[in-house]
Structure formats: structure tokens, C-alpha cells
Amino acid sequence: MKLDDKDRIIISMYAEDPDVSQEEIGMRIGLSQPSVAMRVRKLKENGAIETQTGINPLKMGLYMAKVDISTNNSQDILNMFKNCPYFANGFTISGTHNLCLFFISENISTLEAIVNGHIRSNKSVIDVDFNIVINTVKDLFVPTILTKDITGTPPCGILLNCKDCPSFKDKRCMGCPITGVYQGWFY
């Protein structure tokens, strides 16, 4: 898709204010509201404008971890976490670490438990670099579903009873909201 100057202004206006009116856009770029609506529809259909609702974890007092991983099976790691409530996003990347994952939690020790108990212990993982995000330059929104169905089965596939885990017992890990064994305040 090729963008013209009007498209760039529309995209920029939505980035600054997702609730901007098409009338306001039309006044700025010199088009009627129906013409703006057609352009916006085309931009949305082509993925140039996406709307996503979520939380800003750092503003909410949550912690975010960036975990860089070297693995010989990145898809298995991504599949393990795709339904994990703590999982924010994952990226297959180039370089020494071929996978970058982001997690959010109420405390750092739960993030450490995820990394140590689920990632470092995985046989396909070669190396892990675990970092806590301190600040962001721009607001960061993470789509988050806070009403997960309790199934009793951990979405990561690891058959571990949180109640038996020393980290859970010592309240260094909040547990898994999907299993119903959870002692945090967020989910």
C-alpha cells in the first residue's frame, strides 16, 4: 500500500488521539467527512490503522520483564506462553537471542519464577537474558484479558501444582490464575 500525505496525516492524528473525529480530520486535510471515512476504511483494511485496547502496565504499578532467549525451538516456547495470562507478547528476532518475550506481573519474583521454572528449565533453551523494564519513552499498552476461565490446567502445559511449589508457598510467585491457584491482586 502506498501512502500519500493525507494518509500520513490521518494515521498521525489517530496515533495522537484514537478518538479523533472524521470531521476534525477532514478540516485538517481539506476533505469531506465521507471522503475521510473511505480513506480510514481503506487504511484499516490494509493494516495501516489498528485499534487496540489494553492496559499500561507500568502506570498500573505492574512490572514488565523483557526476556531474550536463544533456543533451537522458538515456536514451542511461543506456543507454551500464548495463553499465559502473564504473557504480553513475543517476537522471533535475528541475532544471538532468537526470541524476545515480554511478561507482566504484580511482582518481580513471579516474573523470575516464570523465567526460572518455565524457560531456563526447557531443554530447547540455550541461553536466557532476563531484564526488568524500568521506564518507557512512549506509553505502552498491552491487550489483557482479566477474566480468564478457570480450567485447572495450566496453559503452559507444565503439569506442576502451584500449591506444592516453594515459590508459591513463600509468596514469591502469585501462581496461575487459570488453574485457580492464584494469590495476586491483578487477575
C-alpha positions as CSV (number, residue, x, y, z in Angstrom):
1,M,0.0,0.0,0.0
2,K,1.3,3.4,-0.9
3,L,0.6,6.3,1.4
4,D,0.1,9.9,0.4
5,D,0.5,12.9,2.5
6,K,-3.2,12.9,3.5
7,D,-3.0,9.3,4.6
8,R,0.1,10.1,6.7
9,I,-1.8,12.9,8.4
10,I,-4.8,10.6,9.1
11,I,-2.5,7.9,10.6
12,S,-0.7,10.5,12.7
13,M,-3.9,12.1,14.0
14,Y,-5.2,8.6,15.1
15,A,-1.9,7.9,16.8
16,E,-2.2,11.1,18.8
17,D,-5.9,10.7,19.6
18,P,-7.6,7.4,18.7
19,D,-11.0,9.2,19.3
20,V,-10.4,11.9,16.8
21,S,-13.4,12.7,14.7
22,Q,-13.5,12.3,11.0
23,E,-14.8,15.8,10.7
24,E,-11.7,17.1,12.5
25,I,-9.5,15.1,10.2
26,G,-11.4,16.4,7.2
27,M,-10.9,20.0,8.3
28,R,-7.2,19.5,8.6
29,I,-6.6,17.7,5.3
30,G,-9.3,19.5,3.3
31,L,-11.6,16.6,2.6
32,S,-15.3,15.9,3.3
33,Q,-16.3,13.5,6.1
34,P,-17.4,10.8,3.6
35,S,-14.0,11.1,1.8
36,V,-12.2,10.8,5.1
37,A,-14.4,7.8,6.0
38,M,-13.4,6.0,2.8
39,R,-9.7,6.7,3.4
40,V,-10.0,5.5,7.0
41,R,-11.7,2.3,5.9
42,K,-9.0,1.6,3.3
43,L,-6.3,2.3,5.8
44,K,-7.9,-0.1,8.4
45,E,-8.4,-2.8,5.8
46,N,-4.7,-2.6,4.8
47,G,-3.5,-2.6,8.4
48,A,-2.2,1.0,8.4
49,I,-4.6,1.9,11.3
50,E,-5.3,-0.6,14.0
51,T,-7.2,0.0,17.2
52,Q,-6.2,-2.0,20.3
53,T,-7.4,-1.6,23.9
54,G,-5.3,-2.7,26.8
55,I,-3.6,-1.7,30.0
56,N,-0.5,0.4,30.6
57,P,1.3,-2.0,32.9
58,L,3.9,0.5,34.3
59,K,1.2,3.1,35.1
60,M,-0.8,0.4,36.9
61,G,2.1,-0.5,39.2
62,L,2.9,-3.7,37.4
63,Y,6.3,-5.0,36.5
64,M,7.3,-5.9,33.0
65,A,10.1,-8.3,32.1
66,K,11.9,-8.5,28.8
67,V,13.3,-11.9,28.3
68,D,15.7,-12.6,25.4
69,I,16.2,-16.3,24.7
70,S,18.4,-18.4,22.5
71,T,16.6,-21.5,21.6
72,N,16.5,-24.2,18.9
73,N,12.7,-24.3,19.1
74,S,11.3,-20.8,19.3
75,Q,7.8,-21.9,18.2
76,D,7.5,-24.4,21.1
77,I,8.4,-21.6,23.5
78,L,5.9,-19.2,21.9
79,N,3.2,-21.9,22.0
80,M,3.9,-22.5,25.7
81,F,3.1,-18.9,26.6
82,K,0.5,-17.9,24.0
83,N,-2.4,-18.4,26.5
84,C,-0.5,-17.5,29.7
85,P,-2.1,-14.5,31.5
86,Y,1.3,-13.1,32.4
87,F,2.5,-13.2,28.7
88,A,2.3,-9.8,27.0
89,N,3.9,-10.5,23.6
90,G,6.7,-12.4,21.9
91,F,8.9,-11.8,18.9
92,T,11.0,-14.1,16.8
93,I,14.2,-12.0,16.1
94,S,17.6,-12.2,14.5
95,G,20.8,-12.3,16.3
96,T,22.3,-14.4,19.2
97,H,19.0,-14.4,21.0
98,N,16.3,-15.5,18.5
99,L,13.3,-14.9,20.7
100,C,12.2,-11.9,22.7
101,L,9.3,-12.3,25.2
102,F,7.5,-9.7,27.4
103,F,5.7,-10.7,30.6
104,I,3.8,-8.6,33.2
105,S,3.1,-9.3,36.8
106,E,2.3,-7.8,40.2
107,N,5.8,-8.6,41.4
108,I,9.3,-9.3,40.1
109,S,9.6,-12.6,41.9
110,T,6.7,-14.1,39.8
111,L,8.5,-13.0,36.7
112,E,11.6,-14.7,38.0
113,A,9.6,-17.9,38.7
114,I,8.3,-17.9,35.1
115,V,11.8,-17.5,33.7
116,N,13.5,-19.9,36.0
117,G,10.7,-22.5,36.2
118,H,9.4,-22.5,32.7
119,I,12.1,-21.0,30.4
120,R,15.5,-21.9,31.8
121,S,14.4,-25.4,32.6
122,N,13.3,-26.0,29.0
123,K,15.6,-28.4,27.1
124,S,15.4,-26.3,23.9
125,V,16.7,-23.2,25.7
126,I,20.4,-22.4,25.3
127,D,20.6,-19.0,26.9
128,V,18.4,-16.5,28.7
129,D,18.8,-12.8,29.4
130,F,16.2,-11.6,31.9
131,N,15.6,-7.8,32.4
132,I,13.0,-5.7,34.1
133,V,11.7,-2.7,32.1
134,I,12.2,0.4,34.2
135,N,10.6,3.0,32.0
136,T,9.2,3.6,28.5
137,V,9.6,6.6,26.3
138,K,6.1,6.3,24.9
139,D,3.1,4.8,26.6
140,L,2.9,1.1,26.1
141,F,-0.5,-0.7,26.0
142,V,-0.8,-4.4,26.5
143,P,-4.0,-6.1,25.5
144,T,-5.0,-8.0,28.6
145,I,-8.0,-10.3,29.3
146,L,-8.6,-10.1,33.0
147,T,-11.4,-12.6,33.2
148,K,-9.8,-15.9,32.2
149,D,-11.8,-19.1,32.6
150,I,-10.5,-21.3,35.4
151,T,-9.8,-24.6,33.8
152,G,-7.5,-26.2,36.4
153,T,-5.0,-26.9,33.6
154,P,-2.0,-24.5,33.2
155,P,-1.9,-23.1,29.7
156,C,1.8,-23.5,29.5
157,G,1.4,-27.3,29.6
158,I,3.7,-27.7,32.6
159,L,2.0,-30.1,35.0
160,L,3.1,-28.5,38.2
161,N,0.8,-28.0,41.2
162,C,1.4,-24.4,42.3
163,K,0.4,-25.3,45.9
164,D,3.4,-27.6,46.1
165,C,5.9,-25.1,44.7
166,P,8.2,-23.4,47.3
167,S,8.0,-20.1,45.4
168,F,4.2,-20.1,45.7
169,K,4.3,-21.1,49.3
170,D,6.7,-18.3,50.1
171,K,4.5,-15.9,48.1
172,R,7.4,-15.3,45.7
173,C,5.1,-16.4,42.9
174,M,1.5,-15.4,42.5
175,G,0.5,-18.8,40.9
176,C,-1.6,-19.2,37.8
177,P,-5.0,-17.5,37.6
178,I,-6.2,-20.1,35.0
179,T,-5.6,-23.0,37.4
180,G,-7.5,-21.3,40.2
181,V,-4.3,-21.3,42.3
182,Y,-3.6,-17.6,42.4
183,Q,-2.8,-15.2,45.3
184,G,-2.3,-11.9,43.5
185,W,-4.5,-8.8,43.1
186,F,-4.5,-8.2,39.3
187,Y,-6.3,-11.2,37.7
